[in-house]
């Protein structure tokens, strides 16, 4: 295992905006895989950025190199105020925020409890209610995206897989993604630069959506107008035709 290479990669990630990644690199590189992904999650101005950094072993060496990273910008608060099947995602967000999820998912954390003393299992009762609300959200297409975003927001960094399995990633229509490649000399896009790029991409996406909605509205109006004018012409023709028949009969 090349410790110097790990130190250099850790410094590179720090320059890009990923802090304290050295121990995570150690845990993966010690198994000497041909390649691996390192997942990172950052909060930028209340938005969530999910990173998947791809590392690959350089042939005939024991050095690893960061090849690229994929990043998704999640506008978690978009539409959270609207209830879905009776569950308010914004309220659920607040409920999940007060739970210590690392402690909740730790199977080694033992504590005394009593059936008669509700305070000894009040946290578990809250968690049970949260899981029920997440299940309700996952029954609809719109709710699935909210549930997925909330799980990623609060469960990343905990040992949730052993209890609830992997998180089903559901892309919200508001999410935008991009892949950024790293040059051979180690240069690349920082997390702040990636955030600005994706923010611009998100705004462009919203403008295109509004333009499409406007165009569809104009098209509907145009069709209605054409329909009205055509019917008017048909009416005039019918009236004209009726007048001709009357003149014939009068003659």
C-alpha positions in Angstrom: 0.0 0.0 0.0 1.5 3.3 -1.1 0.9 5.7 1.8 2.5 8.6 0.0 0.0 8.2 -2.9 -2.9 8.2 -0.4 -1.5 11.4 1.2 -1.3 13.0 -2.2 -4.9 12.0 -3.1 -6.1 13.2 0.2 -4.5 16.6 -0.4 -5.9 16.7 -3.9 -9.4 16.1 -2.6 -9.0 18.7 0.1 -8.1 21.3 -2.7 -11.2 20.3 -4.5 -13.3 20.9 -1.3 -13.6 17.4 0.2 -12.3 17.4 3.8 -11.0 14.6 5.9 -11.1 12.0 3.1 -7.8 10.3 3.9 -9.2 7.7 6.2 -11.9 6.8 3.7 -9.2 6.3 1.0 -7.2 4.1 3.4 -10.2 1.8 4.0 -10.7 1.2 0.3 -7.1 1.1 -1.0 -6.0 -1.4 1.7 -8.0 -4.0 -0.2 -6.1 -3.1 -3.4 -9.1 -3.0 -5.8 -8.6 -2.3 -9.5 -11.0 0.7 -9.1 -13.4 2.0 -6.6 -15.9 4.8 -5.9 -15.8 7.2 -2.9 -19.2 8.8 -2.0 -19.3 12.2 -0.6 -22.2 14.5 0.5 -21.9 18.2 0.9 -24.4 21.0 1.9 -24.2 24.2 -0.2 -26.6 27.0 0.8 -29.2 24.4 2.0 -28.9 22.4 -1.2 -27.5 18.9 -1.2 -24.7 17.8 -3.5 -24.1 14.1 -3.9 -20.6 13.2 -5.2 -19.4 9.9 -6.6 -15.6 10.0 -7.1 -14.1 7.4 -9.3 -10.5 6.2 -8.6 -8.5 3.7 -10.7 -5.3 1.9 -10.1 -2.6 3.0 -12.6 -1.3 0.0 -14.5 2.0 -1.6 -13.3 2.1 0.7 -10.3 0.6 0.8 -6.8 -0.7 4.3 -7.4 -4.3 5.3 -7.6 -5.6 8.2 -9.6 -8.8 10.2 -9.4 -10.3 10.0 -12.9 -13.6 11.9 -12.6 -16.5 12.5 -10.3 -20.2 12.6 -10.9 -22.3 15.1 -8.9 -26.0 15.6 -8.5 -27.5 18.8 -7.1 -30.6 18.1 -5.1 -33.0 21.0 -4.5 -34.4 19.3 -1.4 -36.7 22.1 -0.4 -38.4 22.3 -3.8 -42.1 21.5 -3.2 -41.5 20.2 0.4 -44.3 22.4 1.6 -46.9 20.4 -0.3 -48.4 17.4 1.4 -48.2 14.0 -0.4 -50.9 11.5 0.5 -51.4 13.2 3.9 -47.7 13.4 4.7 -46.0 16.8 4.8 -42.4 16.3 3.7 -41.3 19.6 5.3 -42.7 18.4 8.6 -41.1 15.0 8.2 -37.8 16.8 7.5 -38.0 18.5 10.9 -38.9 15.2 12.7 -35.9 13.4 11.2 -33.6 16.3 12.1 -34.0 15.7 15.8 -33.0 12.0 15.7 -29.4 10.9 16.2 -29.4 8.5 13.3 -25.9 7.2 13.8 -26.9 6.1 17.3 -30.3 4.8 16.1 -28.6 2.5 13.5 -25.9 1.3 15.9 -26.7 -2.3 16.9 -24.1 -2.1 19.6 -25.7 0.7 21.6 -27.4 -0.9 24.5 -29.6 0.9 27.1 -32.0 -0.1 29.9 -35.7 0.2 29.0 -39.0 -0.6 30.6 -42.4 -1.3 29.1 -44.0 0.8 31.8 -41.6 3.8 31.2 -42.4 5.2 27.8 -39.5 7.7 28.1 -37.1 4.8 27.7 -38.4 3.9 24.2 -39.8 7.3 23.1 -37.1 7.7 20.5 -37.9 4.4 18.9 -41.6 5.3 18.9 -40.7 8.5 16.9 -38.5 6.5 14.5 -41.4 4.1 13.9 -43.7 7.0 13.0 -41.1 8.4 10.7 -40.6 5.1 8.9 -44.4 4.8 8.4 -44.5 8.3 6.9 -41.6 7.5 4.6 -43.5 4.3 3.5 -46.6 6.5 2.7 -44.5 8.8 0.6 -43.0 5.9 -1.3 -46.4 4.9 -2.5 -46.5 7.7 -5.1 -44.1 8.8 -7.8 -43.8 12.3 -6.4 -43.4 11.0 -2.8 -40.6 8.6 -3.8 -38.3 11.4 -4.7 -38.9 13.2 -1.4 -38.4 10.0 0.6 -35.2 9.2 -1.2 -33.8 12.7 -0.6 -34.7 12.7 3.1 -33.1 9.3 3.6 -29.9 10.4 1.9 -29.9 13.7 3.8 -30.1 12.1 7.3 -28.9 8.5 6.9 -25.7 8.9 5.0 -22.7 8.3 7.2 -24.6 5.8 9.4 -24.8 2.0 9.3 -28.4 2.0 7.9 -27.8 -0.8 5.3 -27.7 -3.5 8.0 -31.2 -2.6 9.2 -33.1 -1.1 6.2 -31.0 -2.1 3.3 -29.7 0.3 0.6 -31.4 3.5 -0.3 -33.3 3.4 -3.6 -32.1 6.5 -5.4 -35.0 8.3 -7.0 -34.2 11.3 -9.1 -36.4 14.4 -8.5 -37.3 16.3 -11.6 -35.6 19.3 -10.0 -32.3 17.5 -9.7 -29.4 18.2 -12.1 -26.3 16.2 -12.7 -22.9 16.5 -14.3 -19.6 14.5 -14.7 -16.4 16.4 -14.3 -13.1 14.8 -15.5 -9.8 15.3 -13.8 -6.7 16.1 -15.9 -3.6 13.9 -15.8 -1.7 16.6 -13.8 -4.5 16.4 -11.1 -6.3 19.6 -12.0 -10.1 19.7 -11.9 -13.3 21.5 -10.9 -13.7 22.3 -7.2 -17.0 21.7 -5.3 -17.7 25.4 -5.3 -17.2 25.7 -9.0 -19.3 22.5 -9.6 -22.1 24.1 -7.4 -22.1 27.3 -9.4 -22.2 25.3 -12.7 -25.1 23.1 -11.5 -27.0 26.1 -10.1 -26.8 27.7 -13.6 -27.8 24.4 -15.2 -30.8 24.2 -12.8 -31.9 27.8 -13.6 -31.6 27.0 -17.3 -33.7 23.9 -16.9 -36.4 25.9 -15.1 -36.4 28.6 -17.8 -36.8 25.9 -20.5 -39.6 24.4 -18.5 -41.4 27.7 -18.2 -40.8 28.4 -21.9 -42.3 25.0 -22.8 -45.3 25.6 -20.7 -45.8 29.1 -22.3 -45.4 27.6 -25.8 -47.9 24.9 -25.0 -50.3 27.6 -23.7 -49.9 29.7 -26.8 -50.4 26.6 -29.0 -53.7 25.8 -27.1 -54.8 29.4 -27.5 -53.9 29.3 -31.2 -55.9 26.1 -31.7 -58.9 27.5 -30.0 -58.6 30.7 -32.1 -58.3 28.6 -35.3 -61.2 26.5 -34.2 -63.4 29.5 -33.6 -62.5 31.2 -36.9 -63.0 27.9 -38.9 -66.4 27.5 -37.3 -67.2 31.0 -38.2 -66.3 30.4 -41.8 -68.4 27.3 -41.8 -71.4 29.2 -40.4 -71.0 31.9 -43.1 -70.9 29.2 -45.8 -74.0 27.6 -44.4 -75.8 30.9 -44.2 -74.7 31.7 -47.8 -75.7 28.3 -49.0 -79.1 28.6 -47.3 -79.6 32.0 -49.0 -79.0 30.5 -52.4 -81.5 27.7 -51.8 -84.1 30.2 -50.7 -83.6 32.3 -53.8 -83.9 29.2 -56.0 -87.2 28.2 -54.3 -88.5 31.7 -54.5 -87.8 31.8 -58.2 
